[in-house]
Amino acid sequence: MTAVESRPDTTPGVVAKISTFTSRHASVLPTFAAVAILICLLVGAELYFGNFLTPRNMSALLLDNAYLMILAVGMTFVIVTAGIDLSVGSVMAFTGIFGASLLASGVPAWIVVPAMLVAGALIGLLIGVLVQHFDVQPFIASLAGLFLARGLAFVVSLASIRVEDTSLLWLQSTRIRLGDWYVTPTGIIAILTVVVGAVVMHKTRFGRTVYAVGGSEQSARLMGLKVARAKVMVYVISGLCGGLAGLVLTAYSGAGYPRNGIGTELDVIAAVVIGGTLLTGGRGYVLGSMIGVFVYGTIKTIISFMGAEQSWTHIIVGALLLLFIVVQRAIVARSERGS
Amino acid sequence: MDEARPLVELTDATVRFGATVALDGVDFRMFAGEVHSLMGENGAGKSTLIKAITGVLAPDAGTLTIAGDRVTFASPHDAQDAGVSTVYQEIDLLPNLSVAENVLLGREPRRLGLIAHRTMRERAAEILADLGLAIDPASPLGIHSLAIQQLVAIARAISTDVKVLVLDEPTSSLDLDEVAELFRVIRELKQRGVAILFVSHFLDQVYEICDRITVLRDGRLVGEYLTTELLRIDLVQKMLGREVSFFKARERIEAAPEEQEAFLSARGVSSAGIAGADVDIAEGEVLGIAGLLGSGRTALARALTGVDRPTSGIIRLEQRDTRFDSPRKALSLGVVYSSENRRTEGLVGEMSIVQNIALALQAQKGALRRIAPARARELALSWVEALDIRPADIDTPVRHLSGGNQQKVMLARLLAISPRLLVLDEPTRGIDVGAKVEIQNLVGEMADNGLSVVFISAELEEVLRVGDRVAILRDGRIVETAASADLDVDSLMALVARPDLPEA
């Protein structure tokens, strides 16, 4: 009987448990690898510098990378559908300068903040509609989004605009302390975004449809899932995250600047891939992307601790990325052989 | 049985695609608790009819009633809601998601708006257990075999309140055991009163499982028959609409093959999937290869043609030791392989017939010595004529061609480089009976012109009809090589299937 497989042993031996786990969750392995690398980096840095794993340093890790983490959540949605969104860095810059200029002209923050988010979501909607209804390659559609948002940012202002609004600056300046640890509202926003993203991905029909589209769009459609809606929505979510990141970055730097975030889209994609999301779609975790961002941030911190050139960050991240893509290929190849 | 009211009744259905009429005033009905087969050549309108029932396309004219109610389906989703579920030929599931999700996606149990994963696993486990399938519902679908995936697709189809189940070529990628498993499930569903539409190219399977057969030809209804009252030969005749004497047995080479010089002889060839294979092929000989799926048929073909590098063994070509490091090397020595996956490993669907035919020849000549377009067209035209490829317009993109004609284009491409040995891996899979016969005859003609052919097929009759000798594969080994005149389908079947049974 080739058609009937026996279920793994129900009286759980440790080995059986592990084999059940790995057969069920083979796609989590790259994310575990990212966790392992993060631990190695942290422990290694602590041994080398002796003063790396301090509460202050670790708290700063979240603070400095909050915007990246928010962008990574949106990017994970897009990449799981086998798409890509190159516009996020520009969207972040545009919404940032847009918000800063509105605040400078006296518009209250409770209008400005939703306006920034809507602006980001609208650019995402444009990209999503191009991808879904005009059948444009995601790469090209989001490249158009990139230029559009960057252009709009320069239309708003060519120079940086300082933010004086206290409620926006509060997001950054408030430090909720626990001993030597602290977290800012921007950090909380980032963590909340990750949590909401993870719940949506794993616990809602929309989230599962996103995975289904990444697995096989044709099959998902024949199964009667709402494919078109999901494909547009992932870009809207990514745009929304772009707007949110614009808000967080503006609060972080105290100003809007039209040249912010040039090349950030690539950092985000790198973090997402290092976090275990497959560029070909169908597999990936929001939590993994968070780990990816932490790996990226830790490397950056280590480089600045060493006093070396920041370009080394890119070299090391590039090498890691290469390694991860190879590892993912190997895992995918193995699971394909299994079928 | 005719007195009972049909569960599905399609009357006077007409579907047009532009100028062509794909379905012309066809009546079709299905009864609860019956397995119904739809037979016809490719292009007869089978898939169009299926699409009309499953909501993939709306007929231009005609009415569809299900359980007495008149319905119109705007999408497959509507059809599913009305109790019509479909399992497609290419398994349309999601390998990256769990088995449970594949069964219940779109209908997941939820609590407080969020998916309740545990309830979903339990529900899926119940549905799978109903089908006698004990697999872990939380495991990703991709790790399971095609057969299990097929059964999961059926589990998905029947997890709703299913009245009508459409199985489009469900057995094309299954081996004998797996087919038996599928048939067990079908019989069980039949007991529950589900009306099943079973579409297959395999006549044996149709006769084994089906109660009723509807035959289509050129978009028109030929008739509806009870399986028990329709002889096979009559069925084929109705499908083809021409005299069955068209099947012509190939004249055998009378000389015993041992007396001829072997063109290719392989000793102890092993690679992944095949172990210690000895093969001799004489010039102008057709060696049929019979074996079940997974018996090493394709592995042998790939090892002989340099697609996969053999791990051990020697291959001698005209008494000279040869190493096929790559398909390119094998090609240069006149040994060519035609893959069973003509869409993915054969033709370039977007390119025209002429481009596809010229491809291999151009590759052989090298990129710098370009074949003049006029020369390529001339070449293509001659092959289109010689192999009777239709449509004869050589600028048609290959993907618009029927399976049989695609296969012929692939043959033409390989023949254009004047090979000495042609290895055909399931050249007749998934193509209609008429085209099948044409290809079989072509292989015979080629062999008569001195070409050596290795002919692999899952259909034993075909292997016997085409091959001068037949090599029988079982579990990655050649268990016997015999002249096909000494075999008949039953004895061959016994050799292929059950090693421990006495000779039939």
Interface residues (C-beta under 8 A of the other chain):
Chain A: M1 T2 A3 V4 E5 S6 R7 P8 T20 S23 R24 A26 S27 V199 H202 K203 T204 R205 R208 Y211 A212 G214 G215 S216 Q218 S219 A220 L222 M223 G224 L225 G282 R283 S335 E336 G338 S339
Chain B: S75 P76 H77 Q80 T86 Y88 D92 L93 L94 P95 N96 L97 S98 E101 L105 G106 E108 R110 G113 L114 I115 H117 G132 L133 A134 I135 D136 A138 S139 P140 G142 I143 H144 S145 L146 A147 I148 Q149 L151 R156 D175 D177 E178 E181 L182
